[in-house]
C-alpha cells in the first residue's frame, strides 16, 4: 500500500512540475525541444545497432544451417525392389544332407 501511495505522490509531483508555465509554453515543452534531437539520434543509433546485429545473426544462422540439406531430393530417393531385402540371398550356400545334419548337431550342442 505504501508503494502505491509513493507512486501516486511522485507521479503527481512530476506532473505538476512539468506543467509549470514558462512564457507561453510549459516546462515539458521546453525540455522536449532541448532533448528532442538527442533522443532522435539515440533512437537511430539503437535502431542501426539492432539492424546490424540482426544481419550478423542471419548470416551466422545461414552458415550454420546451410549445410544441413541433403544432397538427394525426395524424388531421387527411391527403393529399388530388385535390391530389396525381401529376396533370397544369392550367396546362400547349399549344403548336402550330411553337412546339414552335422551343422544341426553342432548347433544343438
Long-range contacts (C-beta under 8 A, 24 or more apart in sequence): none
